[in-house]
Amino acid sequence: MQPLVECVPNFSDGRNPEVYTAIADAIRAVRGTRVLNISADADHNRSVITFAGPPEAVLEGAFQAIATAARLINMDEHSGEHPRIGATDVCPFVPVRGVTMADCVALARRLGERVGAELDIPVYLYAEAATRPERVKLGDIRRGEYEKWREEVGKLPERQPDFGPAEPRTTGATVIGARPFLIAYNVYLNSDDVETANKIARAVRTSSGGLLNVQALGFLVEGQAQVSMNLLNFEKTPIYRVQEMVRREAARYGLAITRAELIGLVPQAALIDSARWYLQLDGLEEDEILEMRLAQVEAEESAGIAGMLPYELLEATAAGTPTPGGGAIAAVAGALGAALAGMVAGLTVGRKKYAAVAGEAQQVQLEAARLRDELAEAAVADAASFEALLAVFRDETLDEEARQAAVEAATVHTGEVPLGVMRLARDAARLAQTMARLGNTNAVTDAATGGIMARAAAQAAALNVRTNATGLQDQARAQAWRDEVDSLLAEVDRLVEETMATAAQRGGYA
């Protein structure tokens, strides 16, 4: 299974949707990332974006988010209830699957170094990534908040950042780290008395002698007193225990809890723990919960290659709709060809017998991954370009001259996409040829299959290029397309024939 990391950056803006939406869009633009939740609060003037993905994708997503926040948020103009020190106030990495805490620490330090060097933002490392004992706790780093930091950075040794300049910036500083899963949990009281909320927070939080693994502060949010908490380890200090202690402390002052809220996401296990306690279902097993049992059954059914097959793509292709069609499937075939070349390279790297060609194989791995991604994007682009062409034909607002111009422009785009697929398929065929020649002999037939898929992609894409060429008014462009199609097909044929012959010779079935 693919390794997964969660990242939960907090940004010093919760009042301007265009700001935190732009930050989220910057994360979404990174291939492999998934934005799971956006939580914004106007009183705190703070937003929290939860996203996840493979480690490298999450690292890049976090960098792009910090860069966007630095561009859009000026800390000299910021005010809000929540403590903060920078535009991107805090950015933690959390291990989810197939990733260790040490891996997340390494990600935090890499991100910190890059943010300091490329964005010129002071960076402090905290939690598991902290370089000093006094920087483990987030609250210790941002004590005095942005205003105090701005006065002291560059003057006091304890304000020296781990990365970046020791100088005031309107971006403030960013605190980056690695930590276990944290639950941000707020409880509201039937009062506007913030001082009482603070008394309850002091009674509950670890630092004042309360419950372990709890941070808490009192705030006024929308005219209502709030006990805002971070639960640092829900397995040792579960939500229900915190809730009941807040309830008892509130009752001491004649107050009651009116509601509670989560900021960001919560693990299912934390809610199940609370259900067991409140409903007195001590023997409740997870597979007694309908949705969890269904998930188990689906996981069992999708185990192995059966769970990887693109049934949705097959069904969409078989449906009676114009897209996805031959152009998109050509790109998918090319992506599979590149993937097979990368597979053979992966079976070659690290084998003692093939140590002499390890460098070339590693280069093929990188190139194959790039081609695979670009061809996958081309499959989407092909369907989109055809839909755009259809939209022009359907647009009744265009006069004849405008329609002809729009059709010509759309046809050019619809032809350029499969022509690009042919070029990428040619590159995939080259990689397959390379791996058939020097790769692990036990996988030469896989290299040959990669070449065959690349040739199928080129041949299928060629049909689309030629079809679109017939509709062009620009005959010079149309002829250039035809010439390039002929050249690419000849080159791919040559590469694949050489791949087949080499595979047969090295595989012993010539």
QUIUR-V406102 format. One record per run of one state. SS is the DSSP state (H for helix, E for strand, L for the rest). FROM is the first residue (numbers start at 1). LEN is the number of residues. If there is no record, write none. Layout:
# QUIUR-V406102
ss->SS from->FROM len->LEN
ss->SS from->FROM len->LEN
This chain:
# QUIUR-V406102
ss->L from->1 len->3
ss->E from->4 len->8
ss->L from->12 len->5
ss->H from->17 len->12
ss->L from->29 len->5
ss->E from->34 len->8
ss->L from->42 len->4
ss->E from->46 len->8
ss->L from->54 len->1
ss->H from->55 len->18
ss->L from->73 len->2
ss->H from->75 len->3
ss->L from->78 len->8
ss->E from->86 len->1
ss->L from->87 len->1
ss->E from->88 len->10
ss->L from->98 len->3
ss->H from->101 len->18
ss->L from->119 len->4
ss->E from->123 len->5
ss->L from->128 len->5
ss->H from->133 len->3
ss->L from->136 len->2
ss->H from->138 len->4
ss->L from->142 len->3
ss->H from->145 len->8
ss->L from->153 len->4
ss->H from->157 len->3
ss->L from->160 len->3
ss->E from->163 len->1
ss->L from->164 len->8
ss->E from->172 len->1
ss->L from->173 len->1
ss->E from->174 len->5
ss->L from->179 len->4
ss->E from->183 len->7
ss->L from->190 len->4
ss->H from->194 len->11
ss->L from->205 len->1
ss->H from->206 len->3
ss->L from->209 len->5
ss->E from->214 len->8
ss->L from->222 len->2
ss->E from->224 len->8
ss->L from->232 len->7
ss->H from->239 len->14
ss->L from->253 len->4
ss->E from->257 len->7
ss->L from->264 len->4
ss->H from->268 len->11
ss->L from->279 len->7
ss->H from->286 len->3
ss->L from->289 len->1
ss->H from->290 len->12
ss->L from->302 len->3
ss->H from->305 len->3
ss->L from->308 len->3
ss->H from->311 len->8
ss->L from->319 len->7
ss->H from->326 len->21
ss->L from->347 len->5
ss->H from->352 len->43
ss->L from->395 len->5
ss->H from->400 len->39
ss->L from->439 len->2
ss->H from->441 len->30
ss->L from->471 len->4
ss->H from->475 len->33
ss->L from->508 len->3
